[in-house]
């Protein structure tokens, strides 16, 4: 893990405690389809099938997405087991997280 990723994980933890994160492929997909996702994070070690499913969905719905973090860390910072994908549902949290990861990784639909 890069040391500059730690603030992002802490902020994701805060967003999760505030109830502004939906995690896991099913809930993320549902959140994007319902128009409630403002940002989707896909773990860099997510399965290729997960990427092929979530990223085109985000692009089709014009939801910003980013490849960020590892499944184990994304799960832990949200109080869950491993999570390959997370959907942020709050615009303020989403904008802040997007700014934090923009320089670290690939971001789609900025």
KAWOKA-V650274 format. One record per pair of residues at least 6 apart in sequence whose C-alpha atoms are under 6 Angstrom apart, sorted by the first residue. I is the first residue (numbers start at 1). J is the second residue. If there is no record, write none. Layout:
# KAWOKA-V650274
((I & J) (I & J))
This chain:
# KAWOKA-V650274
((13 & 77) (13 & 78) (16 & 78) (20 & 88) (20 & 89) (20 & 90) (21 & 87) (21 & 88) (22 & 28) (22 & 86) (22 & 87) (23 & 86) (24 & 83) (24 & 85) (25 & 85) (28 & 87) (31 & 37) (36 & 89) (37 & 87) (37 & 88) (37 & 89) (38 & 88) (38 & 89) (38 & 91) (38 & 94) (39 & 64) (39 & 65) (39 & 87) (39 & 88) (39 & 94) (40 & 65) (40 & 86) (40 & 87) (41 & 65) (41 & 66) (41 & 67) (41 & 85) (41 & 86) (42 & 67) (42 & 68) (42 & 84) (42 & 85) (43 & 67) (43 & 68) (43 & 69) (43 & 70) (43 & 71) (43 & 84) (44 & 67) (44 & 68) (44 & 69) (44 & 70) (45 & 70) (46 & 84) (64 & 108) (64 & 109) (64 & 110) (65 & 107) (65 & 108) (66 & 106) (66 & 107) (67 & 106) (71 & 82) (71 & 83) (71 & 84) (72 & 82) (74 & 83) (75 & 81) (75 & 82) (75 & 83) (88 & 94))
